[in-house]
Amino acid sequence: MPDGTMPDSEHAAAIERFAKAWREADCVLVGAGSGLSTSAGYTYSGERFDRLFSDFKERYGIADMYSGGFYPFDTLEEYWAWWSRAIYYNRYVPAPKPVHHMLLNMLRSTGKDEYFVLTTNVDHCFQKAGFDKSRLFYTQGDYGLWQCSLPCAQITYDNERAVREMVAEQSDMRVPSDLVPHCPRCGRPMMPNLRCDASFVEDDGWHAAARRYGDFLAKHGNSRILLLELGVGGNTPAIIKYPFWRLTGENPNATYACLNLGEAAAPAQIHNRSICVNADIFATLGELAVALR
């Protein structure tokens, strides 16, 4: 058993079916959730969290990076000490494992030029790996962008330089007051461009990506399409998982492939055109790459 979750024979058969579906596909639609980032090494709890945020854990009782994003810090200096560090290590420090690079190499080496990526991840890993930006739609925001906290306009701002400065200058879990970012239009505090409530900014780039995704679906609605779901859990199934199931059901030429450690499943209605692999994504893509050679 490659990871203790599937019998060897079942796992091997799934990889074989996966490789066949990949070869026969005219195009690939990738749907990526948080499990893909976890497989790449961007873990939000455990040893990595303790190593990077032990001071916040000790003082505030924060248990992991996800819950820390909702902590009610008393000051903006503390708020940005947390967020600048979280953004830096999950956006500007390379992922420990090259799972996104592996996926792109597989697409390129097998001539799958017709692809698109729909992702709820905000860590920019696809662009850092070299994916064509015009083939990406990251629906829930980007750690690398800020927005007005109101917001006063549907505009986002790049933050790399400011984040790096905050990380370098923070002390005792606070950033200097003069580094606290404010909206250049109205002066209100800035916030990360992450979808958490109705204040989320969908800027021009977001809407352009949404249109390109719609165009891809319209063009390939009846094609031999491989709907490749990677690490999508139950938090936001309405964005990737449910639409992928629906698209597979509507298109008899489609194949649905789900790679997700602990959460690989498909409804009975599309079972005969589904491939579910309950295993680590990085390891499974490595096996698929070998099978495709």
N, C-alpha and C positions, 0 to 999 in steps of 0.2 A: 504494500500500500504506500504510494508516494508520500502521503501525508497522514496516513492513519484514518482517512475518512471514506475512501472508496476501495473496494477490492481491486487487486492488481488487474484482473481480467476486464473488469468494468471500466477502469480508468484507461487502459490501453485501447479498448474499443471506442471510447469517447474521443480520444486523441485521433484515432484513425478517421472517425466520422467528421471530426473537426477539420482535419487536413483536407479531406475530400470536399467539404462544403467551401472551404477557403479557395481551393483551386478552381472550383466551378463557378464561383461568384463573379458577377459582372462588376459589382461594387461592394464596398464595405461601409456600414454605418456603425461607428463605435459609440457606445454609451458608457461613460466612465463615472463611477461614484467613488466615495471615500475609500473603499476597499482597495482601489488601485493605488492611491497615495500611500496607504498603509503597507501594501506590498513593496512599494518603492523605498520604504524605510521612514516615511514621514508619520511616525507613530505619535499619538497625542497623550499617551500615558506610559506608565512603567518607567523603565530605566532611562529612556531619553528625556522624559519629562523631569524626572528627579535630577538628572544631570544639568539640565538647562534652566530649571525653575525651582530649585530647592529652596531658595530664599523666599520666593512668593508662597511656596507651599507651607513653609514654617511660620511665616508671619500672618498670612491671610487664611490658611487652611484650604487653599485651592488644591483640588485633587488631580486635575488634568487640564490640558490646554483648552479643551472644548468648554468646560464649565468656567474656566478663567475668563473667557470672553464675555461672560455675563456678570462678572463680579462688580458690585457697586463701589468702586473706588471713591474715596472722599475727595480727591483732588485730580485735576487734569494731569498734573506732573506724574502721579502714580499710574493713572490710566494709560498714559503714553509710554511709561517705562515698560508696562506689561505688553502693550500692543506693538511697540516698536521691536521688542525682543521676539515676540511671537511671529510677527511678519518677517523679520530678518531670517530666522531659522527655518521657516516654512515656505519662504519665497525666494530669498536671495542666496541661501546656502544650498548647493546642489544636493539632490536626493541621494541617499546612500547607495541605492541600487538602480541600475540603468534600465528599468522596466519600460519606460516610455521610449527610450532609444531603441530597445529591442523590437518594440511594436512597429516603430517607423521603418526600421531596417527590413522587417518582414514584409511590410506593404511595398516598399521599394523593390526588394529583391524578387518579388513575385509579380511585379507589374500591376499592382493594384493602385493605379493612379486616381481612380474614381473612389474617393473615400471622403467621409466627413466625420467630425468628432463633436458629439454633444456631451457636455460635462457639467456636473454640479460642483466640481472641485475648483478651488480658488487659488491654487498654489503655482499656476503658470507652468506646470511641468511639461505640457505638450509643446509649448513654444520654446522652452529652454532646450528641449530635445531636438528641435529643428522642424517640427510640423509646420506646414503652410498655414499662416494665420488666417487666410481667407477660407480655410476649411475647418475652422474652430468656432464653437459657440459655447462660451462658458456662462451659463445662465444665472449663476448665483453671485457673480462679482469677481473681484481679483484683489488678492492681498497687496498687489502693487499699486493700487489706486486708492485715493481718498475722495471724499465728497463732503459737501456742506451738511451739517447735522440737521438742518431744517427739513429739506434742502431748499435753498432759494433759487436754484436753477438745476437743470438736468445736465450737469457738467461734472466730469471727474478729473483728477489731477494725479500725475505720476509722483511717487513718493520715495523712490530709491535713495536719493541723496539725503533726504531728511531722515529717513529711517536709519541709515548707516550712522549718521551723526548722533542721533538719539542713543543708539546702542553704545557708541563709543563714549558718550558724555554722561550717561546715567550713573547715578550713585545712590546707594541705599534705597533702591527701587523707586527712584524719582529721576525725571529728566529736568534739566534747567528750564526755568519758566520761559525763557526767551526762545526755546525750541518748540513749545506747544503750538501746534498749527491752527491757524484760523482761516476761515473762508476769505479769499481775496475780494469777494464781491460784497459780502454783508458783515463780515467780522465775527460771525458765530464760530464756535469750535468746529473743527473738522472731525470726521469719523471714517473708519475703514469702509470701503465700498463693498459691503457684504449684505446679502439679503437676509434681514432679520425681522423687518416690519415694513410698513407702508412707506417709510422714508427712503427706501433703497432707490438709488438713481440708476435709471436705464438711459445711458447716454447715446449719442449718435452711433458710436461703435457697437453698442449692444444691439440696437435696432437693425443695423446693417448686417450683423452676424445672424440675427433671427431671420431676416429675409433670405440670406444665403442658405440657411438650413431649410427653410420652406421651399426654396427653389430646388434643392437637392432632392427632397422628398417628392416633389412634383415630377421631376425628371426621371426618377428611378422607382416610382410607385409600383410598377409591374415588372421590374427587372428581377434577375436572379441576384437578390441582395442578401448579404450576410449581415444580420443584426447582431453585433458583437457587444454584449453587455459585460462590463468588467467592474466588479466590486460595488454593485448597486444594492444597497440595503433597503430597509423599510422606512427610513426617515422621509425620503422624498420620492416615493414610487410613481407619483403622477407625472414626473418630468421625464423619466427614462423608461422605467420598467413597464408600466401599464401601456404607454404608447408603443413600445416595442412589441408587446404581446398583441396589441390591436393590429399593428402593421403586418405582423406575421400571419394573423388570422385572415386579414383581408387580401393578402397576396399569396397565392398558391406556389409561387416561385421563390418565396422567401424562406430563409433558415434562421432560426433564433439560437444563438449560442450564449450561454451564461457561465461565466467563470467567477466563482465567489466562494471563498472558504467559509463554509457553514451556512450559506444562504443561496445555494444553487437549485432552482426549481422552475418549473413551467406549468401552466394550466393544462388540463387534460385535452382541451380543444386543439392545442397545437403540439401535443406531445410527440407526434410522429415526425415533426419537423423541428424538433428542439434538441439541443445538445447541452447537457448540464454537467459541469465539472466542478465538483466540490473539493477544491484544492487551492493551494497558493497560486496566485496569478503569475508571479514572476517565474516560478518553477514550471508552470503549465505552458506559458508562452515559450519557454526554452525548449520544452519537449515538442511543441508544435513547430518551432523553427527547424528542429532536426528532421521532423517528419516531412517537411516541405522541401527539403533539399533534393 
